[in-house]
Amino acid sequence: MRIQLIVVSVLLTSCSEMTMPKLPSFTVHKMEINQGNMVTPEMRHKLKLGMTRLQVQAILGTPLVNDVFHSNRWDYVYRLEKKGKLLEKQGMTLYFEGESLTRIDDGNMPALPAVTVPVPVEPMDEISP
């Protein structure tokens, strides 16, 4: 019985060199996950110091984090994940004194693209001798 087991084991291990046909690989579907408030550069550009909380909320929407312990601070955070990989992360913190916006911390927000405005050039009068 032992000899038969040894022979079968040797024969089975010799079969391991054979390559099996490749089966199609299946991956788990991972959804695109958007979390938070997406703040565009245009929305950020509309914010001005001195605005009221209602004006800010009309532009950006309700803040993602409205901390009970820091009622004068609003946090807007946005994350985008595709296939389990983080593609984009941005955050902006707004500080208020009373109802007035006093400080904007937008360290990792994308910058607003520069816009060139053509300046009209008036023809110069000819100088007569």
CNS distance restraints for C-alpha pairs under 8 A (distance, minus, plus):
assign (resid   1 and name CA) (resid   5 and name CA) 6.35 0.50 0.50
assign (resid   2 and name CA) (resid   6 and name CA) 6.23 0.50 0.50
assign (resid   3 and name CA) (resid   7 and name CA) 6.14 0.50 0.50
assign (resid   4 and name CA) (resid   8 and name CA) 6.08 0.50 0.50
assign (resid   5 and name CA) (resid   9 and name CA) 6.03 0.50 0.50
assign (resid   6 and name CA) (resid  10 and name CA) 6.16 0.50 0.50
assign (resid   7 and name CA) (resid  11 and name CA) 6.16 0.50 0.50
assign (resid   8 and name CA) (resid  12 and name CA) 6.06 0.50 0.50
assign (resid   9 and name CA) (resid  13 and name CA) 6.17 0.50 0.50
assign (resid  10 and name CA) (resid  14 and name CA) 6.23 0.50 0.50
assign (resid  11 and name CA) (resid  15 and name CA) 6.57 0.50 0.50
assign (resid  12 and name CA) (resid  16 and name CA) 6.90 0.50 0.50
assign (resid  13 and name CA) (resid  17 and name CA) 7.85 0.50 0.50
assign (resid  29 and name CA) (resid  83 and name CA) 7.49 0.50 0.50
assign (resid  30 and name CA) (resid  82 and name CA) 7.24 0.50 0.50
assign (resid  30 and name CA) (resid  83 and name CA) 4.84 0.50 0.50
assign (resid  30 and name CA) (resid  84 and name CA) 6.39 0.50 0.50
assign (resid  31 and name CA) (resid  82 and name CA) 6.57 0.50 0.50
assign (resid  31 and name CA) (resid  83 and name CA) 6.29 0.50 0.50
assign (resid  31 and name CA) (resid  84 and name CA) 7.86 0.50 0.50
assign (resid  32 and name CA) (resid  80 and name CA) 7.35 0.50 0.50
assign (resid  32 and name CA) (resid  81 and name CA) 5.68 0.50 0.50
assign (resid  32 and name CA) (resid  82 and name CA) 4.57 0.50 0.50
assign (resid  32 and name CA) (resid  83 and name CA) 6.55 0.50 0.50
assign (resid  32 and name CA) (resid  84 and name CA) 8.00 0.50 0.50
assign (resid  33 and name CA) (resid  79 and name CA) 7.80 0.50 0.50
assign (resid  33 and name CA) (resid  80 and name CA) 5.75 0.50 0.50
assign (resid  33 and name CA) (resid  81 and name CA) 5.06 0.50 0.50
assign (resid  33 and name CA) (resid  82 and name CA) 6.52 0.50 0.50
assign (resid  34 and name CA) (resid  78 and name CA) 7.40 0.50 0.50
assign (resid  34 and name CA) (resid  79 and name CA) 5.88 0.50 0.50
assign (resid  34 and name CA) (resid  80 and name CA) 4.75 0.50 0.50
assign (resid  34 and name CA) (resid  81 and name CA) 6.62 0.50 0.50
assign (resid  35 and name CA) (resid  77 and name CA) 7.94 0.50 0.50
assign (resid  35 and name CA) (resid  78 and name CA) 5.64 0.50 0.50
assign (resid  35 and name CA) (resid  79 and name CA) 5.21 0.50 0.50
assign (resid  35 and name CA) (resid  80 and name CA) 6.58 0.50 0.50
assign (resid  36 and name CA) (resid  64 and name CA) 6.03 0.50 0.50
assign (resid  36 and name CA) (resid  76 and name CA) 7.10 0.50 0.50
assign (resid  36 and name CA) (resid  77 and name CA) 5.38 0.50 0.50
assign (resid  36 and name CA) (resid  78 and name CA) 4.41 0.50 0.50
assign (resid  36 and name CA) (resid  79 and name CA) 6.53 0.50 0.50
assign (resid  37 and name CA) (resid  60 and name CA) 7.84 0.50 0.50
assign (resid  37 and name CA) (resid  61 and name CA) 7.71 0.50 0.50
assign (resid  37 and name CA) (resid  63 and name CA) 7.33 0.50 0.50
assign (resid  37 and name CA) (resid  64 and name CA) 6.62 0.50 0.50
assign (resid  37 and name CA) (resid  76 and name CA) 5.94 0.50 0.50
assign (resid  37 and name CA) (resid  77 and name CA) 5.91 0.50 0.50
assign (resid  37 and name CA) (resid  78 and name CA) 5.27 0.50 0.50
assign (resid  38 and name CA) (resid  77 and name CA) 7.47 0.50 0.50
assign (resid  38 and name CA) (resid  78 and name CA) 5.48 0.50 0.50
assign (resid  39 and name CA) (resid  43 and name CA) 6.14 0.50 0.50
assign (resid  39 and name CA) (resid  44 and name CA) 6.75 0.50 0.50
assign (resid  39 and name CA) (resid  60 and name CA) 6.77 0.50 0.50
assign (resid  39 and name CA) (resid  76 and name CA) 7.81 0.50 0.50
assign (resid  39 and name CA) (resid  78 and name CA) 7.82 0.50 0.50
assign (resid  40 and name CA) (resid  44 and name CA) 6.36 0.50 0.50
assign (resid  40 and name CA) (resid 110 and name CA) 7.89 0.50 0.50
assign (resid  41 and name CA) (resid  45 and name CA) 6.04 0.50 0.50
assign (resid  41 and name CA) (resid 109 and name CA) 7.41 0.50 0.50
assign (resid  41 and name CA) (resid 110 and name CA) 6.34 0.50 0.50
assign (resid  41 and name CA) (resid 111 and name CA) 6.18 0.50 0.50
assign (resid  41 and name CA) (resid 112 and name CA) 5.07 0.50 0.50
assign (resid  42 and name CA) (resid  46 and name CA) 6.54 0.50 0.50
assign (resid  42 and name CA) (resid 112 and name CA) 6.82 0.50 0.50
assign (resid  43 and name CA) (resid  47 and name CA) 7.05 0.50 0.50
assign (resid  43 and name CA) (resid  59 and name CA) 6.50 0.50 0.50
assign (resid  43 and name CA) (resid  60 and name CA) 6.74 0.50 0.50
assign (resid  45 and name CA) (resid 112 and name CA) 7.54 0.50 0.50
assign (resid  46 and name CA) (resid  59 and name CA) 7.55 0.50 0.50
assign (resid  47 and name CA) (resid  51 and name CA) 7.47 0.50 0.50
assign (resid  47 and name CA) (resid  56 and name CA) 6.91 0.50 0.50
assign (resid  47 and name CA) (resid  59 and name CA) 7.78 0.50 0.50
assign (resid  48 and name CA) (resid 101 and name CA) 7.71 0.50 0.50
assign (resid  49 and name CA) (resid 100 and name CA) 7.59 0.50 0.50
assign (resid  49 and name CA) (resid 101 and name CA) 5.23 0.50 0.50
assign (resid  49 and name CA) (resid 102 and name CA) 5.52 0.50 0.50
assign (resid  49 and name CA) (resid 103 and name CA) 6.81 0.50 0.50
assign (resid  49 and name CA) (resid 104 and name CA) 7.96 0.50 0.50
assign (resid  50 and name CA) (resid 100 and name CA) 5.01 0.50 0.50
assign (resid  50 and name CA) (resid 101 and name CA) 4.87 0.50 0.50
assign (resid  50 and name CA) (resid 102 and name CA) 6.22 0.50 0.50
assign (resid  51 and name CA) (resid  55 and name CA) 6.10 0.50 0.50
assign (resid  51 and name CA) (resid  56 and name CA) 6.61 0.50 0.50
assign (resid  51 and name CA) (resid  99 and name CA) 7.99 0.50 0.50
assign (resid  51 and name CA) (resid 100 and name CA) 5.55 0.50 0.50
assign (resid  51 and name CA) (resid 101 and name CA) 5.33 0.50 0.50
assign (resid  52 and name CA) (resid  56 and name CA) 6.36 0.50 0.50
assign (resid  52 and name CA) (resid  99 and name CA) 5.24 0.50 0.50
assign (resid  52 and name CA) (resid 100 and name CA) 4.83 0.50 0.50
assign (resid  52 and name CA) (resid 101 and name CA) 6.20 0.50 0.50
assign (resid  53 and name CA) (resid  57 and name CA) 6.07 0.50 0.50
assign (resid  53 and name CA) (resid  96 and name CA) 7.93 0.50 0.50
assign (resid  53 and name CA) (resid  99 and name CA) 5.69 0.50 0.50
assign (resid  53 and name CA) (resid 100 and name CA) 6.67 0.50 0.50
assign (resid  53 and name CA) (resid 101 and name CA) 7.07 0.50 0.50
assign (resid  54 and name CA) (resid  58 and name CA) 6.09 0.50 0.50
assign (resid  55 and name CA) (resid  59 and name CA) 6.52 0.50 0.50
assign (resid  56 and name CA) (resid  60 and name CA) 6.09 0.50 0.50
assign (resid  56 and name CA) (resid  61 and name CA) 7.55 0.50 0.50
assign (resid  57 and name CA) (resid  61 and name CA) 4.60 0.50 0.50
assign (resid  57 and name CA) (resid  62 and name CA) 5.74 0.50 0.50
assign (resid  57 and name CA) (resid  63 and name CA) 7.73 0.50 0.50
assign (resid  63 and name CA) (resid  74 and name CA) 5.89 0.50 0.50
assign (resid  63 and name CA) (resid  75 and name CA) 5.78 0.50 0.50
assign (resid  63 and name CA) (resid  76 and name CA) 5.30 0.50 0.50
assign (resid  64 and name CA) (resid  74 and name CA) 7.84 0.50 0.50
assign (resid  64 and name CA) (resid  75 and name CA) 6.11 0.50 0.50
assign (resid  64 and name CA) (resid  76 and name CA) 5.35 0.50 0.50
assign (resid  64 and name CA) (resid  77 and name CA) 6.46 0.50 0.50
assign (resid  65 and name CA) (resid  74 and name CA) 6.30 0.50 0.50
assign (resid  65 and name CA) (resid  75 and name CA) 5.13 0.50 0.50
assign (resid  65 and name CA) (resid  76 and name CA) 6.76 0.50 0.50
assign (resid  66 and name CA) (resid  70 and name CA) 7.79 0.50 0.50
assign (resid  66 and name CA) (resid  71 and name CA) 6.82 0.50 0.50
assign (resid  66 and name CA) (resid  73 and name CA) 7.12 0.50 0.50
assign (resid  66 and name CA) (resid  74 and name CA) 5.55 0.50 0.50
assign (resid  66 and name CA) (resid  75 and name CA) 6.78 0.50 0.50
assign (resid  67 and name CA) (resid  71 and name CA) 5.83 0.50 0.50
assign (resid  67 and name CA) (resid  73 and name CA) 7.20 0.50 0.50
assign (resid  67 and name CA) (resid  74 and name CA) 7.46 0.50 0.50
assign (resid  72 and name CA) (resid  95 and name CA) 5.67 0.50 0.50
assign (resid  72 and name CA) (resid  96 and name CA) 4.85 0.50 0.50
assign (resid  72 and name CA) (resid  97 and name CA) 6.39 0.50 0.50
assign (resid  72 and name CA) (resid  98 and name CA) 7.35 0.50 0.50
assign (resid  73 and name CA) (resid  93 and name CA) 6.85 0.50 0.50
assign (resid  73 and name CA) (resid  94 and name CA) 5.67 0.50 0.50
assign (resid  73 and name CA) (resid  95 and name CA) 4.63 0.50 0.50
assign (resid  73 and name CA) (resid  96 and name CA) 6.30 0.50 0.50
assign (resid  74 and name CA) (resid  93 and name CA) 5.65 0.50 0.50
assign (resid  74 and name CA) (resid  94 and name CA) 5.10 0.50 0.50
assign (resid  74 and name CA) (resid  95 and name CA) 6.52 0.50 0.50
assign (resid  75 and name CA) (resid  91 and name CA) 7.27 0.50 0.50
assign (resid  75 and name CA) (resid  92 and name CA) 5.93 0.50 0.50
assign (resid  75 and name CA) (resid  93 and name CA) 4.50 0.50 0.50
assign (resid  75 and name CA) (resid  94 and name CA) 6.45 0.50 0.50
assign (resid  76 and name CA) (resid  91 and name CA) 5.60 0.50 0.50
assign (resid  76 and name CA) (resid  92 and name CA) 5.13 0.50 0.50
assign (resid  76 and name CA) (resid  93 and name CA) 6.19 0.50 0.50
assign (resid  77 and name CA) (resid  89 and name CA) 7.64 0.50 0.50
assign (resid  77 and name CA) (resid  90 and name CA) 5.95 0.50 0.50
assign (resid  77 and name CA) (resid  91 and name CA) 4.33 0.50 0.50
assign (resid  77 and name CA) (resid  92 and name CA) 6.47 0.50 0.50
assign (resid  78 and name CA) (resid  88 and name CA) 7.81 0.50 0.50
assign (resid  78 and name CA) (resid  89 and name CA) 5.66 0.50 0.50
assign (resid  78 and name CA) (resid  90 and name CA) 5.32 0.50 0.50
assign (resid  78 and name CA) (resid  91 and name CA) 6.23 0.50 0.50
assign (resid  79 and name CA) (resid  86 and name CA) 7.36 0.50 0.50
assign (resid  79 and name CA) (resid  87 and name CA) 7.76 0.50 0.50
assign (resid  79 and name CA) (resid  88 and name CA) 5.67 0.50 0.50
assign (resid  79 and name CA) (resid  89 and name CA) 4.53 0.50 0.50
assign (resid  79 and name CA) (resid  90 and name CA) 6.70 0.50 0.50
assign (resid  80 and name CA) (resid  86 and name CA) 6.07 0.50 0.50
assign (resid  80 and name CA) (resid  87 and name CA) 5.62 0.50 0.50
assign (resid  80 and name CA) (resid  88 and name CA) 5.10 0.50 0.50
assign (resid  80 and name CA) (resid  89 and name CA) 6.54 0.50 0.50
assign (resid  81 and name CA) (resid  85 and name CA) 5.30 0.50 0.50
assign (resid  81 and name CA) (resid  86 and name CA) 4.42 0.50 0.50
assign (resid  81 and name CA) (resid  87 and name CA) 5.52 0.50 0.50
assign (resid  81 and name CA) (resid  88 and name CA) 7.17 0.50 0.50
assign (resid  82 and name CA) (resid  86 and name CA) 6.66 0.50 0.50
assign (resid  82 and name CA) (resid  87 and name CA) 6.82 0.50 0.50
assign (resid  90 and name CA) (resid 108 and name CA) 5.68 0.50 0.50
assign (resid  90 and name CA) (resid 109 and name CA) 5.80 0.50 0.50
assign (resid  91 and name CA) (resid 106 and name CA) 6.52 0.50 0.50
assign (resid  91 and name CA) (resid 107 and name CA) 7.51 0.50 0.50
assign (resid  91 and name CA) (resid 108 and name CA) 6.39 0.50 0.50
assign (resid  91 and name CA) (resid 109 and name CA) 6.68 0.50 0.50
assign (resid  92 and name CA) (resid 104 and name CA) 7.38 0.50 0.50
assign (resid  92 and name CA) (resid 105 and name CA) 5.70 0.50 0.50
assign (resid  92 and name CA) (resid 106 and name CA) 4.45 0.50 0.50
assign (resid  92 and name CA) (resid 107 and name CA) 7.10 0.50 0.50
assign (resid  92 and name CA) (resid 108 and name CA) 7.66 0.50 0.50
assign (resid  92 and name CA) (resid 109 and name CA) 7.18 0.50 0.50
assign (resid  93 and name CA) (resid 104 and name CA) 6.10 0.50 0.50
assign (resid  93 and name CA) (resid 105 and name CA) 5.07 0.50 0.50
assign (resid  93 and name CA) (resid 106 and name CA) 6.44 0.50 0.50
assign (resid  94 and name CA) (resid 101 and name CA) 7.14 0.50 0.50
assign (resid  94 and name CA) (resid 102 and name CA) 7.84 0.50 0.50
assign (resid  94 and name CA) (resid 103 and name CA) 5.96 0.50 0.50
assign (resid  94 and name CA) (resid 104 and name CA) 4.81 0.50 0.50
assign (resid  94 and name CA) (resid 105 and name CA) 6.29 0.50 0.50
assign (resid  95 and name CA) (resid 101 and name CA) 6.01 0.50 0.50
assign (resid  95 and name CA) (resid 102 and name CA) 5.75 0.50 0.50
assign (resid  95 and name CA) (resid 103 and name CA) 5.05 0.50 0.50
assign (resid  95 and name CA) (resid 104 and name CA) 6.45 0.50 0.50
assign (resid  96 and name CA) (resid 100 and name CA) 5.38 0.50 0.50
assign (resid  96 and name CA) (resid 101 and name CA) 4.45 0.50 0.50
assign (resid  96 and name CA) (resid 102 and name CA) 5.27 0.50 0.50
assign (resid  96 and name CA) (resid 103 and name CA) 7.00 0.50 0.50
assign (resid  97 and name CA) (resid 101 and name CA) 6.58 0.50 0.50
assign (resid  97 and name CA) (resid 102 and name CA) 6.40 0.50 0.50
